[in-house]
Amino acid sequence: MFSRQSFAGWYRNRFVWVAAILTLTAGAVVLTNSAGSEAEPTDLRTRIMARMRSTLEQVDPGQHHHAGHDAPAATEGRAKPAVICGVRVYGHEPAEATALADVRTVYGFRLCGIAEQKRPWDWAVKLVSPVIMDMSIEPPGIRTVEASADVAFVDRLREMFPQKYVEQAREEALTGPEMADLRRRYDAAAGL
């Protein structure tokens, strides 16, 4: 038979074990939820940004004609200056994509500087515009939003971007951390 002390000890131990099991279960649920749907899109966005940046930086500076600027060319004894870019992703299509390989189109912003040796950022040729990247081809296609003699910038933006990104593209550029990273990488490439 059970004595009162052994019965109380058994219950006490049973409650301890139930509490331990409930704690472990709740911890597993929290870890599963935090590693689930929220982690993947953030990781996908990071991968999209890295792909955008590397694509824009690999394009020859001479191919970056923008707003009437000609990119500096290589001179005798010097290599072509590096293109250093900061990017921001506004969105992608299909929106439900969970892997970089599934992304077909990216809508975003680029701010690139042509890093000529010893030329400070303030004096660098800069390439700035909303950008659309066609990720369905290799290398990705790049289209920039630019005004023309007949079409204003905002009208061109409305023609090229889905409505859900137009206001964001008109008002937002790089985030503070992305701008700081861009300046750091530019200074290193320009030898400053």
N, C-alpha and C positions, 0 to 999 in steps of 0.2 A: 504494500500500500504506500500511498504518498503521504508524507508528513507535510505539515503546513510549510516548513522551511524549504523542503525540496520542491514542493509545488510552486512556491513564490520564486525560487531560483530558476525553475524551468521557464516560467512566464517571462521573467526578466531577460533571460537569455534569448527566448523566442522573439521578444520585442526588439532586442538589439540586432538580431539577425534580420528581421523584417526591415528595420530602419536602414541597415547596411545595404540590403538588396534594393530598396526604394531609392537610396542615394545613388547607387551605381547605375540603376536604370535611368534616373533623371539625368545623370551626367552623360550617359550614352546618347540620350535623345538630344541634348543640347549640342554635343559634338557632331552628331549626324546632321542636325539642322544647320549648324554654322558652316559645315563643309559642303553643304548641298547647293541649292540654287543661288545663293548670294555669292559664293566664292567663284563659281564658273564665269558669270558675266564680267566680274571685275577682272578676272584673269584673261578672258577673251578681249576685253577692252585694252588691256595692257599689251597683249599680243598684236592687236590691230594697230595700236599706236607705234609699236616697234617696227612693224612692217611698213607703215606709212613713212615713218622717219627714214628708214634705211632705203626705201625706194626713192624718196625725194633727194636724199644725199648722194645717191649713186648716179643720178642724172647729170650728164655733163653740164658744167656751168654755162656753156654757150647755148644750151637748149632752154635755159631759163629766161626767155624774153618776157618781160613783165613791165607794164606801165612805161614803156619807152626806154627802159634801162637795158644796156647790153652788158652782159657779164664779162668781167675781165678774162682775157685769154692768157694762155701760157706764153711766157717770153723766153728768149734764149737763155738756157741755163736754169730755168725755173719751171717747175711743174705747174699744172693748172691749179688754181686755188681751190680749196675744199669748199663744198657747200655744206653748211651746218644748219640743221632745221629743228624747229620746235613744232609740235603738232598738237591738235586737240580734236578728238573724235566727238562729233555731235550725235551720230547714229549710224546704223548700218542696215542693209537689207540682204536677206530676209532678217527681220527683227528677232525672230525666234531661233536664229542660228546659235549653236552652242560651241562650235569648233571653227577655227580660222578657215579651214578648207570649205566650209559651208557659206561663208560670207561672199557675196557677189559684188556689192557696191558699198562704199564707205563715204559718208559725208562728214567733212571736217574743216579744219583751218590749218594753214601753214604760215610760219614765219621763218624764213631762211635768210641767212647772211652768207655772203661770199667772203671767205676768210683769207684775204690777201695778207702776206706776212707783214707784221708790225702795224697793220691798219686797225685802229680801235673800232669797236662795235658802232659807235656813233657815226663813223665815216664810211662804214661798209655799205656796199650795194645790198639792198634787202629786197626780198621777194615775199610779198604779203598778200594773201587772198584766201577766201573760202576755196575749198578744193573737193573734187569728187574723184575717187579712185575706183576704177573698174578692176576688181580683184579676180574676175573670171578669166583673165588672160595673163600670160606671162611674158615679159614683165607687166605689172599692173599698169593700166592706162591712167593718165593723169589729165584732168580737165580743170582749169582754174576759172573763176568767175571774174570777168573783166568787163568794164564798160566799153562801149564803142562810140563812134561819132553819132550813131543813130539811136543807141539804146543806153539808158542810164544804168549805173551799177545795180541799184536796187531792183530795177525791172529785170535785168539779166539774172540776178540772184533768184527772183521769183520764177523765172523761166526754167532754171536749172535745178533748183533744190525743191524737195517736197515741202509743202506748206508747214509741216510740223517742225522743220529746222530753220525756216527763214528768219524768224525773229532772233533766234539764238545766234545765227550767223551774222546778223546785223549788229548785235550788241556784245558778243563775247569773243575774246581772243584766247590767249594762252592763260593757263592758271599760273599762280605765283611760283610754285615749285618747278613747273615746266619751263618758265621763263628763266629762272635761276640756273637750271640745268643747261639750257641753251646758251646762256652767256658764259658759263664755265667752259663748256665744250668749244665755243667760238674762240674764247681767249687762248685756249690750249692750241687750237688749230692755227691761229694767227701768230703764235709765238709770243704772246703777251704775258 
